[in-house]
Amino acid sequence: MSDTGFAQTIQLTDDAILAVTGPDSERFLQGQLTCNVVKLADQHWQTGACCTAKGRMVANFIIARRGSDFYLRLPATQADALQQHLSRYAVFYKTEMTIDERFSIYGQIPAQPVVQTLAGQHPLETADDAMILSWPDGRRELWSQTSLPAEQHSAPWDALDIDEGIVWVTTDSQESWVPQFVDMTAQGAVSFSKGCYTGQEVVARLQYLSKNKKHLIKAVCSDPLSPAIGAKVTDDGGKNIGEVAAWSERQGLIIVQGEVPTDAQIGENRIRLAQLFYTEEMSAEESAQSTD
């Protein structure tokens, strides 16, 4: 397990792994998650979410498959919440859920990461007592049963998540957002062809009837901030234009609706707003198609 090419190794101490094991695990998760678990290839991982019947996310996660077993990496507080939420359905299946405390979670950052979404399936490798997840942006995630030398400050990892439009549901945002509000479709977390799952009707209706007007944009501040998740974002006239979905030091992600200004405020702090890279790419594609 070579560390060549990685500038930093960071222990992601705020995250945990929920293991879902047993012969019925695939069938059980297929009826509860937004992603297509049946089509998730062995030794691969992707993004996903779990919603209430109203389509609001209890949690979102990375889900990795090893044979008939599945491992979901997500914020530790939401691992407990997700296990509790799923347990009401798990009684009907031959499956077990445990917070897998064997693993410590590490993130490795390359010297020159490339900005990419998490859409699609990505390779999972096993080596000794670890699982290794290769990210499309060049990052690597290690779920290791052996302690590794690592930094404890997660800000560099969090900053790359923000650059790529990745939001994690936390205790403060649990059951607040449907997946489209935080661009989970752009991250490949929602299948619209897999059939029924809890919350599917709401999520699909929002997609196909074009009723979703909310989306993510990036925000930058000249000074470090620590706004609460859900904190209001206002324009210069004091009008509420959105809410904070994620923040790390000088940058964050904001859920907005409709057209937004270039400048805004969180409390008394001035911020600048800009489209995320994949939004710009989609706009360019649409413009090209309109001129064909």
Protein Blocks (a to p, Z undefined) as FASTA:
>chain_A
ZZehiabdcddfkbccdddedjklmmmmmmmpmbdfklmcghiacddddddfkopafbdc
ddddehjbccddddfklmmmmmmmmmmmmmmpccdddddfkbccdddddfbdcdddfedc
dddddehjaccdddfkopacdddfbdcdddfbfklmmmmmmmnopacddfklgokbcfkl
nopmmnopaccknopcehklmmmmmmmnopafbdcdddddfbdcdddehiacddfkopaf
bdcfbdehjaccdddehjddfbdcehjaccdddddfklmmmmmmmmmmmmZZ
